[in-house]
């Protein structure tokens, strides 16, 4: 049985999905291993990316309507989910982080895709006028981006 989402649910879905992708909103977790910086060559669908290395990444914690499942029609809002992920990630540098909960399966799903959280590199700096619990992490990330010429500090072309 197919259902039709009310028009107010699409923005809500988008906000929830965005919250999962934004780097600075993730809780600090000792179960996360060190990050890798990669380039997103192509968005396969709303929850799967193809990296410049050829590796496919399945986003941890995100499940979007299907658009690429063989012999099945595109699910409602599948195209919108794919377009949303494409706008956010395709052609951009991302930071991958792996969850130690998936060590036993070598961070791979049943289709051989790498399971990872992704975080986008941004174009801002740490705003420390008002105190917040992750201030030192934000300062560290800003310092690293500046030192490595990323985001706001990338060379202009």
HELIX and SHEET records of a PDB file:
HELIX    1   1 UNK A    7  UNK A   21  1                                  15    
HELIX    2   2 UNK A   23  UNK A   25  5                                   3    
HELIX    3   3 UNK A   78  UNK A   89  1                                  12    
HELIX    4   4 UNK A  100  UNK A  105  5                                   6    
HELIX    5   5 UNK A  135  UNK A  148  1                                  14    
HELIX    6   6 UNK A  151  UNK A  153  5                                   3    
SHEET    1   A 6 UNK A  36  UNK A  45  0                                        
SHEET    2   A 6 UNK A  48  UNK A  51 -1                                        
SHEET    3   A 6 UNK A  56  UNK A  59 -1                                        
SHEET    4   A 6 UNK A 114  UNK A 120  1                                        
SHEET    5   A 6 UNK A  93  UNK A  97 -1                                        
SHEET    6   A 6 UNK A  36  UNK A  45 -1                                        
END                                                                             
